[in-house]
Amino acid sequence: MANNFFHILIALVLIAALALLTDPFMVWMPAPAQMMVLLAAAIFAALWAGFVAYEKSRDERELTHTMQAGRIAYLAGIAVLTLALIVQGLAHAIDPWICVALGAMVAAKLGARIYYDRYR
């Protein structure tokens, strides 16, 4: 349970840092504070990635839950990036990083699927 609390805490701090990096807050936040929040977001994103990378399942039920959580997260990422692409497309100001992130997600999913189907 303590491990779950730590994961939840890291996720909440990361989400809070990302929220602070949005435009409404960037207007009044001084540049040094912006850099500190950016550093915090990078550190907590790396910590979160470490949790995801070293996630272990002890039985079939936990493996199923892990796979379902990954699928839901992937679909949520695709949905948010697609919505951002549509909204920015309608405003005629598409940020290329949204296209890069969406393409990277699709390519990584396809590459992992082909690798695990062929070599595992």
N, CA, C and O atoms as CSV, one atom per row, in Angstrom:
chain,resi,resn,atom,element,x,y,z
A,1,MET,N,N,0.818,-1.197,0.000
A,1,MET,CA,C,0.000,0.000,0.000
A,1,MET,C,C,0.866,1.266,0.000
A,1,MET,O,O,0.527,2.256,-0.649
A,2,ALA,N,N,1.985,1.227,0.732
A,2,ALA,CA,C,2.878,2.384,0.760
A,2,ALA,C,C,3.444,2.655,-0.629
A,2,ALA,O,O,3.636,3.811,-1.005
A,3,ASN,N,N,3.716,1.586,-1.400
A,3,ASN,CA,C,4.222,1.735,-2.755
A,3,ASN,C,C,3.183,2.421,-3.635
A,3,ASN,O,O,3.531,3.290,-4.435
A,4,ASN,N,N,1.905,2.041,-3.498
A,4,ASN,CA,C,0.850,2.692,-4.274
A,4,ASN,C,C,0.725,4.160,-3.898
A,4,ASN,O,O,0.513,5.009,-4.763
A,5,PHE,N,N,0.856,4.461,-2.616
A,5,PHE,CA,C,0.796,5.852,-2.171
A,5,PHE,C,C,1.903,6.671,-2.829
A,5,PHE,O,O,1.666,7.798,-3.263
A,6,PHE,N,N,3.104,6.112,-2.903
A,6,PHE,CA,C,4.228,6.797,-3.533
A,6,PHE,C,C,3.964,7.026,-5.018
A,6,PHE,O,O,4.259,8.101,-5.541
A,7,HIS,N,N,3.415,6.034,-5.693
A,7,HIS,CA,C,3.080,6.184,-7.120
A,7,HIS,C,C,2.028,7.265,-7.319
A,7,HIS,O,O,2.138,8.086,-8.230
A,8,ILE,N,N,1.013,7.265,-6.471
A,8,ILE,CA,C,-0.047,8.270,-6.575
A,8,ILE,C,C,0.519,9.658,-6.313
A,8,ILE,O,O,0.173,10.612,-7.010
A,9,LEU,N,N,1.381,9.778,-5.319
A,9,LEU,CA,C,1.995,11.062,-4.997
A,9,LEU,C,C,2.834,11.583,-6.164
A,9,LEU,O,O,2.744,12.760,-6.514
A,10,ILE,N,N,3.642,10.722,-6.762
A,10,ILE,CA,C,4.467,11.122,-7.916
A,10,ILE,C,C,3.571,11.571,-9.070
A,10,ILE,O,O,3.846,12.588,-9.708
A,11,ALA,N,N,2.508,10.823,-9.340
A,11,ALA,CA,C,1.604,11.175,-10.433
A,11,ALA,C,C,0.922,12.518,-10.170
A,11,ALA,O,O,0.799,13.335,-11.082
A,12,LEU,N,N,0.480,12.751,-8.941
A,12,LEU,CA,C,-0.190,14.012,-8.628
A,12,LEU,C,C,0.764,15.200,-8.729
A,12,LEU,O,O,0.383,16.258,-9.229
A,13,VAL,N,N,1.993,15.035,-8.261
A,13,VAL,CA,C,2.973,16.126,-8.365
A,13,VAL,C,C,3.302,16.407,-9.829
A,13,VAL,O,O,3.434,17.565,-10.225
A,14,LEU,N,N,3.433,15.354,-10.633
A,14,LEU,CA,C,3.700,15.537,-12.066
A,14,LEU,C,C,2.539,16.274,-12.734
A,14,LEU,O,O,2.764,17.207,-13.506
A,15,ILE,N,N,1.317,15.872,-12.451
A,15,ILE,CA,C,0.155,16.532,-13.045
A,15,ILE,C,C,0.067,17.986,-12.596
A,15,ILE,O,O,-0.267,18.861,-13.395
A,16,ALA,N,N,0.362,18.250,-11.330
A,16,ALA,CA,C,0.352,19.632,-10.835
A,16,ALA,C,C,1.416,20.476,-11.543
A,16,ALA,O,O,1.155,21.620,-11.917
A,17,ALA,N,N,2.609,19.913,-11.725
A,17,ALA,CA,C,3.674,20.649,-12.420
A,17,ALA,C,C,3.285,20.914,-13.867
A,17,ALA,O,O,3.541,21.999,-14.390
A,18,LEU,N,N,2.672,19.937,-14.515
A,18,LEU,CA,C,2.234,20.135,-15.900
A,18,LEU,C,C,1.132,21.189,-15.977
A,18,LEU,O,O,1.092,21.978,-16.921
A,19,ALA,N,N,0.245,21.204,-14.994
A,19,ALA,CA,C,-0.815,22.222,-14.973
A,19,ALA,C,C,-0.216,23.613,-14.801
A,19,ALA,O,O,-0.689,24.574,-15.408
A,20,LEU,N,N,0.827,23.723,-13.973
A,20,LEU,CA,C,1.478,25.027,-13.789
A,20,LEU,C,C,2.186,25.496,-15.052
A,20,LEU,O,O,2.408,26.695,-15.225
A,21,LEU,N,N,2.538,24.581,-15.925
A,21,LEU,CA,C,3.243,24.952,-17.160
A,21,LEU,C,C,2.289,25.363,-18.289
A,21,LEU,O,O,2.741,25.671,-19.392
A,22,THR,N,N,0.996,25.371,-18.030
A,22,THR,CA,C,0.048,25.787,-19.062
A,22,THR,C,C,0.054,27.305,-19.197
A,22,THR,O,O,0.538,28.009,-18.312
A,23,ASP,N,N,-0.474,27.796,-20.284
A,23,ASP,CA,C,-0.420,29.228,-20.605
A,23,ASP,C,C,-0.991,30.164,-19.548
A,23,ASP,O,O,-0.357,31.183,-19.276
A,24,PRO,N,N,-2.134,29.897,-18.935
A,24,PRO,CA,C,-2.650,30.879,-17.969
A,24,PRO,C,C,-1.678,31.165,-16.827
A,24,PRO,O,O,-1.633,32.285,-16.319
A,25,PHE,N,N,-0.904,30.168,-16.421
A,25,PHE,CA,C,0.029,30.362,-15.319
A,25,PHE,C,C,1.367,30.928,-15.786
A,25,PHE,O,O,2.071,31.574,-15.010
A,26,MET,N,N,1.719,30.694,-17.035
A,26,MET,CA,C,3.025,31.126,-17.528
A,26,MET,C,C,3.100,32.645,-17.668
A,26,MET,O,O,4.196,33.203,-17.700
A,27,VAL,N,N,1.957,33.321,-17.751
A,27,VAL,CA,C,1.944,34.776,-17.933
A,27,VAL,C,C,2.483,35.479,-16.693
A,27,VAL,O,O,3.305,36.388,-16.808
A,28,TRP,N,N,2.039,35.077,-15.533
A,28,TRP,CA,C,2.441,35.782,-14.319
A,28,TRP,C,C,3.609,35.128,-13.580
A,28,TRP,O,O,4.157,35.714,-12.646
A,29,MET,N,N,3.992,33.920,-13.992
A,29,MET,CA,C,5.079,33.225,-13.301
A,29,MET,C,C,6.422,33.751,-13.785
A,29,MET,O,O,6.661,33.799,-14.992
A,30,PRO,N,N,7.316,34.151,-12.861
A,30,PRO,CA,C,8.636,34.634,-13.293
A,30,PRO,C,C,9.439,33.518,-13.974
A,30,PRO,O,O,9.212,32.333,-13.727
A,31,ALA,N,N,10.368,33.915,-14.824
A,31,ALA,CA,C,11.161,32.952,-15.602
A,31,ALA,C,C,11.900,31.939,-14.726
A,31,ALA,O,O,11.898,30.755,-15.061
A,32,PRO,N,N,12.533,32.345,-13.620
A,32,PRO,CA,C,13.195,31.331,-12.788
A,32,PRO,C,C,12.209,30.304,-12.211
A,32,PRO,O,O,12.532,29.122,-12.100
A,33,ALA,N,N,11.027,30.759,-11.852
A,33,ALA,CA,C,10.006,29.833,-11.339
A,33,ALA,C,C,9.555,28.883,-12.441
A,33,ALA,O,O,9.325,27.700,-12.188
A,34,GLN,N,N,9.430,29.394,-13.660
A,34,GLN,CA,C,9.059,28.537,-14.791
A,34,GLN,C,C,10.100,27.434,-14.983
A,34,GLN,O,O,9.751,26.276,-15.212
A,35,MET,N,N,11.364,27.797,-14.888
A,35,MET,CA,C,12.430,26.810,-15.063
A,35,MET,C,C,12.422,25.773,-13.942
A,35,MET,O,O,12.700,24.599,-14.186
A,36,MET,N,N,12.109,26.192,-12.725
A,36,MET,CA,C,12.034,25.250,-11.601
A,36,MET,C,C,10.867,24.285,-11.781
A,36,MET,O,O,11.005,23.090,-11.518
A,37,VAL,N,N,9.720,24.793,-12.227
A,37,VAL,CA,C,8.562,23.926,-12.468
A,37,VAL,C,C,8.861,22.983,-13.626
A,37,VAL,O,O,8.483,21.812,-13.585
A,38,LEU,N,N,9.527,23.476,-14.646
A,38,LEU,CA,C,9.907,22.633,-15.772
A,38,LEU,C,C,10.860,21.531,-15.330
A,38,LEU,O,O,10.711,20.380,-15.743
A,39,LEU,N,N,11.838,21.872,-14.495
A,39,LEU,CA,C,12.756,20.876,-13.955
A,39,LEU,C,C,12.013,19.846,-13.111
A,39,LEU,O,O,12.267,18.647,-13.225
A,40,ALA,N,N,11.096,20.311,-12.267
A,40,ALA,CA,C,10.307,19.390,-11.437
A,40,ALA,C,C,9.478,18.454,-12.315
A,40,ALA,O,O,9.397,17.256,-12.041
A,41,ALA,N,N,8.865,18.992,-13.367
A,41,ALA,CA,C,8.067,18.160,-14.267
A,41,ALA,C,C,8.939,17.110,-14.948
A,41,ALA,O,O,8.526,15.959,-15.089
A,42,ALA,N,N,10.132,17.495,-15.366
A,42,ALA,CA,C,11.039,16.539,-16.023
A,42,ALA,C,C,11.469,15.445,-15.048
A,42,ALA,O,O,11.511,14.268,-15.408
A,43,ILE,N,N,11.787,15.836,-13.815
A,43,ILE,CA,C,12.214,14.848,-12.816
A,43,ILE,C,C,11.087,13.881,-12.491
A,43,ILE,O,O,11.299,12.669,-12.454
A,44,PHE,N,N,9.888,14.408,-12.256
A,44,PHE,CA,C,8.775,13.536,-11.901
A,44,PHE,C,C,8.306,12.694,-13.087
A,44,PHE,O,O,7.812,11.584,-12.889
A,45,ALA,N,N,8.447,13.195,-14.307
A,45,ALA,CA,C,8.138,12.378,-15.481
A,45,ALA,C,C,9.128,11.219,-15.594
A,45,ALA,O,O,8.744,10.104,-15.947
A,46,ALA,N,N,10.390,11.481,-15.295
A,46,ALA,CA,C,11.402,10.409,-15.317
A,46,ALA,C,C,11.125,9.383,-14.222
A,46,ALA,O,O,11.250,8.181,-14.457
A,47,LEU,N,N,10.752,9.841,-13.036
A,47,LEU,CA,C,10.389,8.911,-11.962
A,47,LEU,C,C,9.194,8.051,-12.360
A,47,LEU,O,O,9.186,6.839,-12.142
A,48,TRP,N,N,8.189,8.691,-12.944
A,48,TRP,CA,C,7.001,7.948,-13.370
A,48,TRP,C,C,7.357,6.928,-14.449
A,48,TRP,O,O,6.872,5.797,-14.414
A,49,ALA,N,N,8.196,7.315,-15.401
A,49,ALA,CA,C,8.633,6.388,-16.451
A,49,ALA,C,C,9.369,5.203,-15.842
A,49,ALA,O,O,9.231,4.074,-16.312
A,50,GLY,N,N,10.151,5.457,-14.798
A,50,GLY,CA,C,10.832,4.363,-14.104
A,50,GLY,C,C,9.855,3.399,-13.471
A,50,GLY,O,O,10.063,2.187,-13.523
A,51,PHE,N,N,8.794,3.910,-12.876
A,51,PHE,CA,C,7.777,3.040,-12.293
A,51,PHE,C,C,7.139,2.167,-13.369
A,51,PHE,O,O,6.943,0.967,-13.179
A,52,VAL,N,N,6.822,2.783,-14.487
A,52,VAL,CA,C,6.160,2.034,-15.569
A,52,VAL,C,C,7.117,0.997,-16.159
A,52,VAL,O,O,6.709,-0.129,-16.445
A,53,ALA,N,N,8.375,1.366,-16.342
A,53,ALA,CA,C,9.341,0.458,-16.959
A,53,ALA,C,C,9.626,-0.758,-16.088
A,53,ALA,O,O,9.861,-1.845,-16.616
A,54,TYR,N,N,9.613,-0.602,-14.775
A,54,TYR,CA,C,9.967,-1.712,-13.882
A,54,TYR,C,C,8.754,-2.348,-13.217
A,54,TYR,O,O,8.880,-3.023,-12.196
A,55,GLU,N,N,7.593,-2.132,-13.795
A,55,GLU,CA,C,6.374,-2.733,-13.270
A,55,GLU,C,C,6.437,-4.247,-13.468
A,55,GLU,O,O,6.718,-4.724,-14.567
A,56,LYS,N,N,6.178,-4.985,-12.417
A,56,LYS,CA,C,6.207,-6.446,-12.481
A,56,LYS,C,C,4.847,-7.003,-12.083
A,56,LYS,O,O,4.198,-6.497,-11.167
A,57,SER,N,N,4.431,-8.036,-12.774
A,57,SER,CA,C,3.191,-8.725,-12.450
A,57,SER,C,C,3.546,-10.087,-11.877
A,57,SER,O,O,4.378,-10.810,-12.426
A,58,ARG,N,N,2.901,-10.428,-10.760
A,58,ARG,CA,C,3.220,-11.694,-10.119
A,58,ARG,C,C,2.325,-12.845,-10.571
A,58,ARG,O,O,2.706,-14.008,-10.437
A,59,ASP,N,N,1.150,-12.541,-11.099
A,59,ASP,CA,C,0.266,-13.603,-11.578
A,59,ASP,C,C,-0.523,-13.105,-12.788
A,59,ASP,O,O,-0.378,-11.960,-13.217
A,60,GLU,N,N,-1.357,-13.990,-13.326
A,60,GLU,CA,C,-2.094,-13.663,-14.553
A,60,GLU,C,C,-3.069,-12.504,-14.356
A,60,GLU,O,O,-3.257,-11.684,-15.256
A,61,ARG,N,N,-3.679,-12.440,-13.193
A,61,ARG,CA,C,-4.635,-11.369,-12.921
A,61,ARG,C,C,-3.928,-10.011,-12.928
A,61,ARG,O,O,-4.424,-9.059,-13.531
A,62,GLU,N,N,-2.781,-9.918,-12.266
A,62,GLU,CA,C,-2.034,-8.666,-12.258
A,62,GLU,C,C,-1.517,-8.324,-13.652
A,62,GLU,O,O,-1.468,-7.151,-14.024
A,63,LEU,N,N,-1.134,-9.332,-14.418
A,63,LEU,CA,C,-0.691,-9.096,-15.789
A,63,LEU,C,C,-1.831,-8.520,-16.626
A,63,LEU,O,O,-1.627,-7.592,-17.409
A,64,THR,N,N,-3.016,-9.066,-16.460
A,64,THR,CA,C,-4.180,-8.554,-17.185
A,64,THR,C,C,-4.477,-7.113,-16.786
A,64,THR,O,O,-4.761,-6.280,-17.646
A,65,HIS,N,N,-4.416,-6.812,-15.494
A,65,HIS,CA,C,-4.666,-5.446,-15.041
A,65,HIS,C,C,-3.613,-4.486,-15.589
A,65,HIS,O,O,-3.940,-3.372,-15.997
A,66,THR,N,N,-2.363,-4.910,-15.601
A,66,THR,CA,C,-1.285,-4.079,-16.139
A,66,THR,C,C,-1.495,-3.818,-17.627
A,66,THR,O,O,-1.333,-2.691,-18.096
A,67,MET,N,N,-1.853,-4.855,-18.360
A,67,MET,CA,C,-2.079,-4.695,-19.805
A,67,MET,C,C,-3.286,-3.804,-20.080
A,67,MET,O,O,-3.246,-2.978,-20.992
A,68,GLN,N,N,-4.350,-3.958,-19.308
A,68,GLN,CA,C,-5.536,-3.123,-19.502
A,68,GLN,C,C,-5.244,-1.664,-19.156
A,68,GLN,O,O,-5.710,-0.755,-19.843
A,69,ALA,N,N,-4.470,-1.440,-18.086
A,69,ALA,CA,C,-4.106,-0.069,-17.719
A,69,ALA,C,C,-3.263,0.571,-18.821
A,69,ALA,O,O,-3.448,1.744,-19.147
A,70,GLY,N,N,-2.339,-0.199,-19.392
A,70,GLY,CA,C,-1.530,0.306,-20.495
A,70,GLY,C,C,-2.366,0.635,-21.716
A,70,GLY,O,O,-2.136,1.646,-22.380
A,71,ARG,N,N,-3.330,-0.213,-22.012
A,71,ARG,CA,C,-4.216,0.027,-23.157
A,71,ARG,C,C,-5.053,1.283,-22.940
A,71,ARG,O,O,-5.200,2.096,-23.852
A,72,ILE,N,N,-5.598,1.446,-21.744
A,72,ILE,CA,C,-6.413,2.629,-21.447
A,72,ILE,C,C,-5.557,3.890,-21.527
A,72,ILE,O,O,-5.993,4.901,-22.077
A,73,ALA,N,N,-4.341,3.837,-20.981
A,73,ALA,CA,C,-3.453,5.003,-21.042
A,73,ALA,C,C,-3.096,5.343,-22.484
A,73,ALA,O,O,-3.064,6.516,-22.857
A,74,TYR,N,N,-2.830,4.327,-23.292
A,74,TYR,CA,C,-2.499,4.557,-24.697
A,74,TYR,C,C,-3.679,5.204,-25.430
A,74,TYR,O,O,-3.501,6.172,-26.169
A,75,LEU,N,N,-4.866,4.671,-25.223
A,75,LEU,CA,C,-6.047,5.230,-25.883
A,75,LEU,C,C,-6.346,6.645,-25.399
A,75,LEU,O,O,-6.775,7.487,-26.188
A,76,ALA,N,N,-6.128,6.918,-24.123
A,76,ALA,CA,C,-6.330,8.275,-23.607
A,76,ALA,C,C,-5.325,9.238,-24.248
A,76,ALA,O,O,-5.681,10.357,-24.617
A,77,GLY,N,N,-4.074,8.799,-24.376
A,77,GLY,CA,C,-3.061,9.634,-25.021
A,77,GLY,C,C,-3.403,9.922,-26.472
A,77,GLY,O,O,-3.282,11.057,-26.933
A,78,ILE,N,N,-3.831,8.892,-27.189
A,78,ILE,CA,C,-4.235,9.078,-28.586
A,78,ILE,C,C,-5.421,10.035,-28.679
A,78,ILE,O,O,-5.452,10.907,-29.548
A,79,ALA,N,N,-6.394,9.873,-27.786
A,79,ALA,CA,C,-7.587,10.729,-27.819
A,79,ALA,C,C,-7.234,12.184,-27.540
A,79,ALA,O,O,-7.708,13.080,-28.239
A,80,VAL,N,N,-6.419,12.426,-26.541
A,80,VAL,CA,C,-6.055,13.803,-26.186
A,80,VAL,C,C,-5.230,14.443,-27.300
A,80,VAL,O,O,-5.469,15.595,-27.665
A,81,LEU,N,N,-4.268,13.709,-27.837
A,81,LEU,CA,C,-3.449,14.279,-28.912
A,81,LEU,C,C,-4.273,14.513,-30.182
A,81,LEU,O,O,-4.060,15.504,-30.880
A,82,THR,N,N,-5.199,13.622,-30.484
A,82,THR,CA,C,-6.057,13.816,-31.656
A,82,THR,C,C,-6.964,15.024,-31.455
A,82,THR,O,O,-7.152,15.819,-32.376
A,83,LEU,N,N,-7.527,15.168,-30.257
A,83,LEU,CA,C,-8.356,16.332,-29.964
A,83,LEU,C,C,-7.538,17.615,-30.066
A,83,LEU,O,O,-8.015,18.607,-30.619
A,84,ALA,N,N,-6.317,17.610,-29.542
A,84,ALA,CA,C,-5.451,18.786,-29.652
A,84,ALA,C,C,-5.142,19.100,-31.117
A,84,ALA,O,O,-5.115,20.264,-31.517
A,85,LEU,N,N,-4.912,18.061,-31.906
A,85,LEU,CA,C,-4.637,18.252,-33.332
A,85,LEU,C,C,-5.847,18.871,-34.039
A,85,LEU,O,O,-5.688,19.762,-34.873
A,86,ILE,N,N,-7.039,18.407,-33.712
A,86,ILE,CA,C,-8.260,18.951,-34.325
A,86,ILE,C,C,-8.469,20.403,-33.914
A,86,ILE,O,O,-8.731,21.260,-34.759
A,87,VAL,N,N,-8.353,20.682,-32.607
A,87,VAL,CA,C,-8.569,22.051,-32.119
A,87,VAL,C,C,-7.544,22.999,-32.728
A,87,VAL,O,O,-7.901,24.090,-33.174
A,88,GLN,N,N,-6.289,22.603,-32.750
A,88,GLN,CA,C,-5.268,23.470,-33.331
A,88,GLN,C,C,-5.414,23.561,-34.846
A,88,GLN,O,O,-5.103,24.596,-35.436
A,89,GLY,N,N,-5.880,22.500,-35.472
A,89,GLY,CA,C,-6.114,22.552,-36.914
A,89,GLY,C,C,-7.215,23.530,-37.267
A,89,GLY,O,O,-7.117,24.250,-38.261
A,90,LEU,N,N,-8.265,23.560,-36.457
A,90,LEU,CA,C,-9.350,24.515,-36.698
A,90,LEU,C,C,-8.890,25.949,-36.465
A,90,LEU,O,O,-9.429,26.880,-37.063
A,91,ALA,N,N,-7.897,26.129,-35.598
A,91,ALA,CA,C,-7.338,27.468,-35.351
A,91,ALA,C,C,-6.216,27.794,-36.337
A,91,ALA,O,O,-5.640,28.880,-36.283
A,92,HIS,N,N,-5.904,26.858,-37.239
A,92,HIS,CA,C,-4.849,27.013,-38.241
A,92,HIS,C,C,-3.491,27.297,-37.598
A,92,HIS,O,O,-2.714,28.107,-38.104
A,93,ALA,N,N,-3.213,26.620,-36.473
A,93,ALA,CA,C,-1.931,26.792,-35.785
A,93,ALA,C,C,-1.540,25.462,-35.145
A,93,ALA,O,O,-1.565,25.333,-33.921
A,94,ILE,N,N,-1.181,24.482,-35.959
A,94,ILE,CA,C,-0.854,23.155,-35.443
A,94,ILE,C,C,0.578,23.139,-34.931
A,94,ILE,O,O,1.520,23.476,-35.648
A,95,ASP,N,N,0.716,22.737,-33.666
A,95,ASP,CA,C,2.032,22.587,-33.053
A,95,ASP,C,C,2.642,21.282,-33.577
A,95,ASP,O,O,2.034,20.223,-33.421
A,96,PRO,N,N,3.818,21.332,-34.188
A,96,PRO,CA,C,4.398,20.107,-34.753
A,96,PRO,C,C,4.682,19.036,-33.708
A,96,PRO,O,O,4.739,17.854,-34.050
A,97,TRP,N,N,4.862,19.416,-32.439
A,97,TRP,CA,C,5.144,18.422,-31.401
A,97,TRP,C,C,3.940,17.518,-31.146
A,97,TRP,O,O,4.103,16.373,-30.724
A,98,ILE,N,N,2.752,18.015,-31.395
A,98,ILE,CA,C,1.575,17.149,-31.253
A,98,ILE,C,C,1.617,16.059,-32.312
A,98,ILE,O,O,1.336,14.897,-32.022
A,99,CYS,N,N,1.963,16.427,-33.527
A,99,CYS,CA,C,2.080,15.438,-34.600
A,99,CYS,C,C,3.199,14.441,-34.302
A,99,CYS,O,O,3.046,13.242,-34.536
A,100,VAL,N,N,4.320,14.939,-33.785
A,100,VAL,CA,C,5.450,14.069,-33.450
A,100,VAL,C,C,5.053,13.092,-32.349
A,100,VAL,O,O,5.344,11.899,-32.441
A,101,ALA,N,N,4.388,13.593,-31.303
A,101,ALA,CA,C,3.985,12.728,-30.189
A,101,ALA,C,C,2.971,11.681,-30.648
A,101,ALA,O,O,3.079,10.513,-30.275
A,102,LEU,N,N,1.999,12.084,-31.445
A,102,LEU,CA,C,0.994,11.151,-31.947
A,102,LEU,C,C,1.642,10.100,-32.849
A,102,LEU,O,O,1.342,8.911,-32.734
A,103,GLY,N,N,2.509,10.529,-33.726
A,103,GLY,CA,C,3.212,9.583,-34.595
A,103,GLY,C,C,4.109,8.637,-33.817
A,103,GLY,O,O,4.184,7.451,-34.139
A,104,ALA,N,N,4.793,9.145,-32.792
A,104,ALA,CA,C,5.661,8.300,-31.969
A,104,ALA,C,C,4.849,7.258,-31.212
A,104,ALA,O,O,5.277,6.110,-31.087
A,105,MET,N,N,3.694,7.641,-30.711
A,105,MET,CA,C,2.847,6.672,-29.995
A,105,MET,C,C,2.394,5.558,-30.932
A,105,MET,O,O,2.454,4.380,-30.582
A,106,VAL,N,N,1.944,5.936,-32.118
A,106,VAL,CA,C,1.463,4.935,-33.079
A,106,VAL,C,C,2.616,4.034,-33.531
A,106,VAL,O,O,2.459,2.815,-33.595
A,107,ALA,N,N,3.766,4.625,-33.843
A,107,ALA,CA,C,4.915,3.837,-34.295
A,107,ALA,C,C,5.422,2.908,-33.191
A,107,ALA,O,O,5.768,1.758,-33.463
A,108,ALA,N,N,5.471,3.391,-31.960
A,108,ALA,CA,C,5.934,2.564,-30.848
A,108,ALA,C,C,4.982,1.398,-30.598
A,108,ALA,O,O,5.425,0.278,-30.343
A,109,LYS,N,N,3.705,1.652,-30.667
A,109,LYS,CA,C,2.713,0.584,-30.472
A,109,LYS,C,C,2.846,-0.463,-31.574
A,109,LYS,O,O,2.854,-1.663,-31.297
A,110,LEU,N,N,2.949,-0.012,-32.822
A,110,LEU,CA,C,3.079,-0.940,-33.937
A,110,LEU,C,C,4.384,-1.720,-33.852
A,110,LEU,O,O,4.398,-2.934,-34.056
A,111,GLY,N,N,5.478,-1.027,-33.550
A,111,GLY,CA,C,6.765,-1.702,-33.437
A,111,GLY,C,C,6.787,-2.728,-32.316
A,111,GLY,O,O,7.315,-3.826,-32.490
A,112,ALA,N,N,6.222,-2.384,-31.176
A,112,ALA,CA,C,6.172,-3.328,-30.056
A,112,ALA,C,C,5.303,-4.525,-30.392
A,112,ALA,O,O,5.640,-5.659,-30.050
A,113,ARG,N,N,4.206,-4.281,-31.050
A,113,ARG,CA,C,3.303,-5.383,-31.421
A,113,ARG,C,C,3.986,-6.347,-32.393
A,113,ARG,O,O,3.908,-7.564,-32.223
A,114,ILE,N,N,4.647,-5.808,-33.399
A,114,ILE,CA,C,5.353,-6.655,-34.371
A,114,ILE,C,C,6.483,-7.421,-33.690
A,114,ILE,O,O,6.661,-8.614,-33.935
A,115,TYR,N,N,7.249,-6.738,-32.834
A,115,TYR,CA,C,8.356,-7.390,-32.133
A,115,TYR,C,C,7.858,-8.536,-31.265
A,115,TYR,O,O,8.399,-9.640,-31.332
A,116,TYR,N,N,6.843,-8.294,-30.457
A,116,TYR,CA,C,6.372,-9.329,-29.538
A,116,TYR,C,C,5.639,-10.461,-30.262
A,116,TYR,O,O,5.649,-11.600,-29.795
A,117,ASP,N,N,5.008,-10.161,-31.391
A,117,ASP,CA,C,4.375,-11.230,-32.177
A,117,ASP,C,C,5.427,-12.117,-32.827
A,117,ASP,O,O,5.234,-13.328,-32.938
A,118,ARG,N,N,6.529,-11.529,-33.254
A,118,ARG,CA,C,7.535,-12.266,-33.990
A,118,ARG,C,C,8.577,-12.929,-33.099
A,118,ARG,O,O,8.971,-14.066,-33.355
A,119,TYR,N,N,9.030,-12.237,-32.057
A,119,TYR,CA,C,10.172,-12.707,-31.287
A,119,TYR,C,C,9.854,-13.176,-29.874
A,119,TYR,O,O,10.762,-13.598,-29.156
A,120,ARG,N,N,8.636,-13.117,-29.466
A,120,ARG,CA,C,8.295,-13.567,-28.097
A,120,ARG,C,C,7.287,-14.659,-28.122
A,120,ARG,O,O,6.887,-15.155,-27.069
